Amino acid sequence: MKMLRTAIVTSAIGVLGSCLLPSAHAASPSMPGNVNAARVRAQASTGRDWLINGRDFGETHFSPLRQITDKNIGGLGLAWYLDIDSAMGMAAEPIEVDGVIYVSAPTPHAYVYAVDATSGRVLWKFDPQVKLGYGTQNSYAARVNRGVAVWQGRVFVATGDCRLVAISAASGRQLWSSQICDPHQTGSTGAPHVANGKVLIGYNGSDDMIRGSLTAFDGVTGREVWRFWTVPGNPSNGFESRILQTAAKTWSGREWWRFGGGDVWDAITFDPGTNLVIFGTAGAGEVEGTTPRGDVPGGAKLFSGCVVAVNADTGRYVWHFQASGKHFQTEVFHIIVTDLELHGQRRHVAITAPRNGFIYVLDARTGRLLEAKPYGTVHWADYIDLRTGRPHETPATGAGPGEGGAGKTWWPMSYDPLTGLVYIPGYDVRPDRRPGQTPQEGKLFAWDPGSQEVRWFVPEPLQTNSGVLSTAGNLVFQGEGTGAFEAFAADSGHRVWSIQTGSAIDAVPITFEVNGVQYVVIPVGWGSASRLFLPASDMATPTSKRGPSRLLAFRLGAHMPFPTPPDIVPPIPMPPARIGTRAQVAEGARLYETHMCGGCHSPGLDGSGAWTVNGAVPDLRYAPPDVHEQWDAIVLGGSHIAQGMMSFGVQQHYPDVTPLDENGATAIHAYVIDQTWKEYEQQQQLKRAEPQRGGL
């Protein structure tokens, strides 16, 4: 893949609204978006602003603010709210600098908003003009965005067509745009991070034959400075570095290099103390006939399923630790870097909880494994050998990491140095599961890294919930897929405050102080990439999935009435007559998954419960009559490619998917119609069961 390495400096485009921020010289302390390393370090102990992802360089998601406490939180009320134009919800972590909030929403165009932090007034809104139609992964990535970075007067956002865009924090004008990867292959969904003036970003696609890398761009010019490839490419083309040549020895199988993996789609932490960028990678792509070489130090298929550390200035490899094993691959998510007492010794550590149900404590300078323990039910391994770092796997169970047991996905943890606990937004086996319930429930775990045990946990109704914020007020904040935004006592886990927002929460809460007043802000609205490939019932309730996308701001003493959204249940249009035999319907169900329909429209047609044309991926059960009439033109002919619906009548790549013929398209249509009738009949039964309204 030929990378475009030259930044495109452009004039102002895509600015919506007016510029309401003062213009200032780059050196001025009052410059909008004035974030630098000195300010981040200076505010480590004050917590006035939320300048970078995680608030501090260690990404602890902890604030030393203590105006709001577990004792007075009963007085916390809504200060303001802002409706956000995003049919795909919110998954971002906002950034707040000098009373201005910068936040992104997919919409599916990665709009960036600058918002007054005390009133909710929009100062400017930027549209990066994301293009759809390159490929399925481009379409998928354009519908997810997890946030921005702000540095030295610039706001940085990554896009679904795999660009990194720099915006003026003062005016909302585009400054430059640089290509991260090939948009025909994938897109970028994560929040950029900054290290020594370089903007760091990766992209997603490990499940879809995409070769991963982490790239650093110059924050001023947009020029690519370095790129660290996380897995080797085709050996016949040579290797970009000696370390990749070494990594290639841990791969095997027929044309293994075609299957990629190791993508850096979220976890990136810069540690100034070691000048290392410490990041997590996803698993390896599926390789036919692969026999991993478990006798190679560090495990198989490097650097997939790893924590990797590189020099922040050069991108040169320093160390790695592989959380994956011989038989099971995993993804490594959010990494906290901090100092803590471990076995009577003060250690500078990196802490991560991958998908596999273990939490790892590594030496941040060397990558040496210091501790690794499960925090819930784990089936795939008995323990991790601290000497070798390898898991003692139990492949006979047939369950991979996170399957049927404890685990975690990308939502960030929090480390509170006052309680000494790590708060993990995870999930675990649902005890006493009843009919109709999912096998796993959400759990907020409080993990003690010193004693390597769970101090407390809170069970949650749904498997998928938001990121975590802890504060010096002895509080832990988390949003839930049910729409509840809650606070718990950090030392005991006792629930001390809760409000029902009406919208599923999949974003990250933050807190900051403006004019002596502490605010807590949470984006709400059913979001994140998970809504495209997980059943809706795993992530939201029938009501919370229909709630609006909003920014909500809370402070003590505020009394704004909460704008409870109306729950409007869209009716399912009467479906067309059933087509096909039972065998064709069954074949359609199979093709629905093998041809990636379930990767966007939700598996098993457990989707959003609405037909939307404003950026969301529509629930096919709600398709209007004209969609059924144009089925072959849409599915085989690509008539809706401008909206991101590819033609499946031709070969699809990343991953390779064989073309559908008319029989296959008809079978999928028969399956969709069959499922629609079931839902339609159920909705009609509920309507008939409603009590008759009227006078006495």
N, C-alpha and C positions, 0 to 999 in steps of 0.2 A: 504494500500500500504506500503510495507516494503521499507524504504529508505536506500540507501547505504551511510553510514556516514563516511566511512574511505577514506581518500584521497589516490589516487594511485600515488605514486611517481615513475616517469618513467625516462628512459634515453631519449636522444634526439631522437625525431621522427618527421617526416613530415617537416623538415626544407628545404626550397627551396632557392637556391641562396647561396651566401657566407656571412660570418659574416664580416661586415665592420666597426663595432663599437668597440671602445677600451674597453678592459676589465678593470674593476676597482673594488676596494673593496666597500662593501655595504655602508661604512661610508663616502666614498669619495664624495665631492660636485660635481665632474665631472662624477659621475656614471650615465650611460644612464638610463633614466626613473626615475631620482631622484626627486620624488614627495613626499611631506609629508605635514602635516597640517601647519607647520610653513611657508613653501614656499607659500602655497595657500593663507594664511592670508597676508603674506608680499606683494604678488603681487596683492592684491585686489585693490590697488590704482595705480599700475604701468601698469598692463596689458601686461607685456612683453611676457608672455607665455599663452597658453590655457591648463592649467594643468589638469582640471577635466571637466566633463560635465557641461555646463553652465558657465564655466570659474571660478566662485566663489562658495562658499558653498551654497549661496542662489539661485544658478542656475538662475541668472538674464539674462544670455546671453547678457550682456552689457560689452563693453570694454572701458576703459578710454583713449585708444590711440586716438590721434587726428592729426596724420600726414596727413591722408587722410580726407578731409572735403567736405562739400557740395559746397565749393567755388572752390576747385582745382580738384574735382573728374573727370573732363573732361580729365585729364592726366593719368587716371588709364588704364593700359594696361596689356596684358597677359605676365607674367614672365616665366611660364613654364606650361606644362601639362603632365599628365601621364595616359596612357591607362591602365585600370584595367580589369583583366580577370573575368568578371561577367556578365553572360547572364541574371541575374535577377536584374540588375541595382545597385543603391547605395541608402541606406537609413540612413547611419551612420553620426554621429557627430565626426569629427576627434579630436584627442588630440595632442597637440604640446608641446614638452618639450625640451628646450635647442637646438632648431634648428632641431629637428626630429619630423616628423608627424607619428602618429600611427593610422591606420584606418582599418576597416574590410569591407569585401564584401561577400555576400552570396555564390555565384558561383556554386552550392549551399552548399559549404563546410565551410563557415565562415573563409576564408583565412584572415590572418592578415598581414598587410604590415607595415614596417618601412621605411620611405621615407625622404631623405634629404629635408628640408623645403626651401632651397634656389635654388635648381637645379631640384628637382623632381626625383633624382636618387634613385632607390630601394636599400636599405641597406640589408634588409632580408625580406623573405616571409615565412609565417608559415601556414601549413595545419594541422588542428586538427583532420583530419581523421573522419569526421562525417559519421555515418552509417545511411542509409535509410532502409526502409522495416519494421520498427516496427509497424507503423500504419499511418493512414491518417494525423493525426496532427503532427507526427514526420516529414513526408514528406513535409507538409506545412511549418513548422517552419524552416526546413533546408534551405528554400529558402528566408529567411529574416534575416538580422542582422543589428542592429541599433548602433553598436559601441563597444568600449572597454573602460576599465579603466586602468590607469597607476599609480602605487604606489610603492615607495621604490625599484625601479629596476625591477619591474615585470609588465607585461602586462596581463590583464585578459579579457577573452572573453567567452561568453556563446554560446552554440551550439544547433543545431536542434535536437540532440539526448539527450538533457537535461543534459549536463555537464557544469561545470565551469572549465576552463583550465587556468593555470598560465604559462606564457612564460617569459624567460629571455629577458629583454629589450636590453641587450648588444648583445646577440648572436642569438636570435630567437629560442632557444631551449626550449622544454617543460620541466617544473619543476614539475607540478603535475596536476592531473585531478580528480575532485570530482563530484559525481552524485547529481544533483539538484532535479530531479523528475524522475518518471517512463517514459522512452521513448516510451513505448507501449501506453501511454496515451497522451503525448504531448511533446513539446520541448520549448526551451527558445530562444527568439528573441531579447530581450532588452539589453541595455548596462549595465554592472555592475556598481555599485557605491561603494564608500569606506567610512567607518565611524570608526574612532579610530582603524585603522588597520584591520578591518573586511570588507570583500567583500560582498556586498548585491546584491541579485539577486532573481527574481521571474520567472514566466513562463506564457504562454498564455493558453486559453482554456475555458473561461467562457461560451461560446456558445456551448461547446461540452462536458458538464457534468464533467468538471475537477474541483476538489476542490482546491481553491487557497491557496497560502502561500507565505510569504517572508522569505528567509533564509539568515543567516549570516555565512560566512566561515572565518576561520583564514587565513589571507593573506599570511602567511609564510608557514604553513603546509597544508592548504586545509581542515583542520578538521572543521566539522559543529559545530558552537558555539551555535546558537539558531535558532528556527523556530517559526514564528508566523502564525498560521493557521487563515485565514481570514473568513472562514465560518465553522460552526460546522459539524462534521462527524456523523456517525451512533450513535445515543444515546446508543444503546446496547453495544457498544464498550467502553463507557466512554468518557469523555471529557479531552482534553489535558490541559485545564486550567479552572478556575472558570469563566473567562470572556466569554469563549465559551459556558459554561453551561447557562449563562445568555442570550447570543445571540440566543441560540436554542429556547428560548421562543418566539422569533419574527418570527419563521418559522412555517409553517403548510402545510398540503397537504399530500397526500398518498406517503410515502417513499420519503419525500422531500430531505433527505440527499443524495440521489443518483444523484441529479442533479447539485450539486456543484455550482461554480461561485466565484465571488469576487477575481478573479486572479489579481496578481500584475505584469502586463506584461510590464510596462514602467515607471510610475511616481514614483521616489524614490528621496527624498531630505534629506540630513543630515544637521541639524542645530546645530553647535557646541555650540552656545549660550545657548541653552536649553538642549543639549545632547539628542535631539530627532531625530529619523528617522520618517519623515512625508511622507506618501506615499498614492497613490490613488489606488482604486480597481475598477474592472469592475463589471458589473451587475450580478445578480443571474441567474443561469440556469433556463430554462423553467421547471416549475413544474406542472404536471397535477393536476387539481382540487385545486390549491392553492388559499386560501383566506387570503391575508396578514392581519396581526393583526395591524391595524393602531393605536390602542390605546396604544401600547407599546412605551414608551419614546425612541426617536431616530429613530423611523420608523420601517419598516418591513425588514426581511431577512438580518440581520446584519452578516457580515460587508460588504455586497455588495453595490456597488455604493457609497462608502464612502471615505473621507479623514481620515486616521488613523495615530495616533502618538504612537510610542513605544520607550522605553528606548534603546538607541543605544548599551549599554553594555550587557543588559540582554534580550532584546526583549519583556519585559513586557509591557502590555497595559497601556497607559496613558490617551488618549482621542480619540474621534472620532466625525466626523460630517458627516451626511448622506445627500448627494445631491439628492438621489433618493426619490421618493414619494410613496404613497400608490399604485398608479395605474401604474406608469411608472418607469422603472429602467434606469439608465444612467451609463456611464463610467467616471471616474475621471482621468484626464490627468495631464500633467506637473504642478508642484507646485513651485511657486516662494516664497522664504522667504526673507523678507527685512524689513527695518524700514521706516515708512512714517507718515506724518501728516494726521490725520483723525479727523475731527470735533474739531480742535484746540488742539489735544493731540498727542504726539509722540507715535506710537504703533509699536510693533514687530509683524509682520503679516505674514500669509501664504495666497497666492493668487492663485486661480485656476479657470480655465474655462473648465468645463466638456463638454460633448457632448450636453448638454441640452439647450445651448443658454444663460445661465446666467453666470456671473462672480461673484465669492464669495471672500470676504475678511474675514479671520478668525484670531482670536488671536492665535499666534503661540504657546503660552504657555498653553493655556486652551482649544483651539478649539471653543471658543465662536464665534458665528456669529456676525460680525460687520456690513457688508454690503452685499447685493446681488441684482443685477439689470441685466436685459437683455441688451445685446449690439446689438441686431438685432431683427428680427421678431421671436416671440415665440408664439406657438399655444397651448402648452400642459399645461401651467400654467399662471395665471395672475400676481402673485407676490410671493415673499418669505416672510413669517412672521419672522421678525428679533428676536422676543421674543422666538418663539418655534423652529425656523429654518426650519419649514415645508413649502412646496409650497402649494399655493392655486391652486389645479389642475383643469383642464377643460377636463375631459376624454370624454365628449360628442363630442369633435372635432374629436376623433379617431386618432389624430396625436400624436405620442410619441416624446420624446426629440430628437431634431435634424432632425425630419422628416418634410420636407416641410417648414422649417424655418431656423433660425440661429443656428449655432453649430460650433464645433471644434473637431478635433481628436488629435492624439498624438503629432503632430509637435509642438515643444516648442515655447512659447511666449518669449518676452524680456521686461525687465523693465529698463527704462532709468531714473536714479535719477536726471539728469539735466533738462529734460523736465517734469519729474514726470508722464510720460505716460507708460502704458502697451501696447505693440504691439501684437495683437492677430492674428495669421494666421487662419482665420475662413472661413465661408461661410454663405450665406443668400439667401433669395428668389430672383430669377432673375426678375427684373421689365421688363414689356413689352416683355415677352418671345415670341420668334418667333418659327414657326414650325421647328422641328428638334433640338431645343436647350434643354439642360437639365434644370430641374426646378430650380436648384440652381446654383449660381455663387460663385467663390471665392471672399473673401474680406479680405483686410488687415485693421484691425481696430486699431485706436489709442484711448485707453480708459483711461480716467482720473479717478483714484480711489478716488480722493478727492471730485470731484463734481459728481461722478457716472454717467458720460455721455461720449459719443463718441465725441472726439474733431475733428477727421477727419477719413475718410476711403477711400480706393482705391479699386474699383471693378476690378475683374480679370476674364478672359474668362472662366477658368475651375474651378471646385469646389475644386480640390485637388492641393495644392501647398506646398512649403517647409517650414521649420522652419525659425525663424527670428533672426537676429543679429542687435543690435544697438550699436552705438559708440559715444564717446565724440566729434567726428567730425560733430555732428548734422546729422547723417546718420542712416538709417534703410535699411538693405540688406535683400532681399528675392528672392528665385528662384521660377519659375512658371512651371506648367506642360507643358506649351507651349514651354519651353526651354529657355525663357528669364531669365536672371539674372539681377536684377535691384536694384537701390538704390534710396531712397526717403529722402527728408529733414525731419528730425525727428520732427521738430516743426510744419510743415505745411502739410506734405504728398505730397509735390510737387516732381514729378519724376525728378531726376537730372542726372541719368546715367542708361544705359541699354545696354546689349549685348545679342545677340542670340547665344546660345551654341549649338543648334541642338539636344539637348537631354532633355527629361523631367527631372525636378529637384524635388526630393523627400527627400533630405538629409538636413543637417544643416550647414550653413556657420559659419566660425570662422575667427578670426583675431589675429595676434601676431606680434612681432617685432624681427628681427634677424639682428645683426650688424647695428642697428640704422635705419633699413628699415621696414616699416609696410607692411605686406602681408594680403591679404584676400583670403581665400581658400574655395572652394565649391566642394563637390562631385556631379557629374551629372550622369544621366542614370535612366531610368524609373524603380523605385524600390518600396520598402515597401510592407507590407502584403496586402495593399489595392488593388494592381494590380491583386491579385488572386481572389478577390471576388467582386470588383467593375467593371462595364463596363470600357473598355479602354477609351472610349470617355469622361468619367468623369475626367480622370486623365492626358490625353496626347492627342496631335494632331496626325493625321496619320503619320506625319513626326517625331515629337519628340519622339514617342514611339519606333522608329527604331534607334534612336541615340545611340552612344557608351557610355559605362561606363568610366568615367574619373575623375581624380582630376585636377581641374583648380586653378592656383595660379595667383593673380593679385597684382601689385604694381605700384606706380606712376613712370612714365618715361619709363616703359617697352614697347617694340615695337615688340614683337614676333607676326608674322602673325597668326591670329586665324585659327586653323586647322578645317575648316568647313567640317563636315562629309558628304560624298556623301549620297544622299537619294535613296537607292536601294529598289525598291518595289518588293518583291518576288512574282512570279506568283503562282496562285492557280492551283495545278494539276487538270486535268479534273477528276471530281468525278465519282465514279461508278454509274450505273443506279439506279434511285430511287427505293426504296423498301417500301412495306407497304402501307396501306390505309391512308386517311386523319386522321381517328380516331387513327391509330397507331402512326402517326407523333405527334398528339396532346398528346397522352399518353407518348410518348418519351420525349416531352418537359417538361411534369410534372415530370417524373422520373429523368430527367437531374438535376432538382433542388432538389428533395427530397433525391436523392442518392449522393448529394454533388459534382456532376460534375461541377456545376457552382461555387463551393467554391474554385476551383483551376484553371479551364479552362475558367473562367469568365462567368458571367451570360449572357444568351441570345447569347452566342458565339460572344460577342463583346470583342475580345481578342487581342493578340499581333500582329496578322497579319503575323505570320511566323511559320514554323516548325523547332524547334531547339532541338538538342539532347545533348547539352552541359550544362545542368543544369536547363534551363528554362522549365516551364510548357508549352507544345506546344499548339498552337491554332489548334483545331481539324478540322477546315475548310481547313487546309493546309496539312492534313495527306496524305502521299504518298500511292500508291496502296497496298503495303504490309501490312500496318496498317489496312486497310479495310479488307484485306484477313484474317488477324489474330485477328479480332475484338473480337470474343468470348474467344480466348485464353488469350487476354490481360485483358478484362473486367471481365470475369468470372473465368478464370484460374490463373490469377496473374503472367503471364509470364514476366511482366516487374516490378516485385516487387523490384528488385535491384535498379531501378531508382525512386522508391517511388510510383509506381502505384499499389495500393493494389488490391487484388482479391475481387470483389463485388459479387462473387458467394457464399460467406460465410458471416456470421454475422459480421458486423462491429460495433465496440464500440467507445465510446467517440467522437460523440454521437452514440447511438444505431441506426443502420440502418439495416433494414431487407435485407436478401440476394436477389439478382436479380436472376430470372430464365432466360431461353433462350428467352422467349417471351419478358421479360423486356429489356434484352440486345439488342434484335432486334429492339424494339421500339425506344430506345435511338439512335441506329445506323441509323434508318430511319429518325429521327429528325436531326441528324448531317448531313446526306447526303442531306436532303432537304435544310437545311440552307447553305450548301456548294454550292449547285447548284445556289442558289440565289446570293451568293457572286461571284461565278465564272462567271455567266452571266453578272453581273454588271461590272466586270473587263474586260470582253471581249468587252462590249459595249464601255467602255472608250478607249480601244485600237483602236477600229474601228473609234472612233471619233477623234483620234489624227491626226493632219495635216500630209499629206504625205511629207516625207523628200526627198530631191533630188535637182538637179540643176534646174535652171530657164528655 
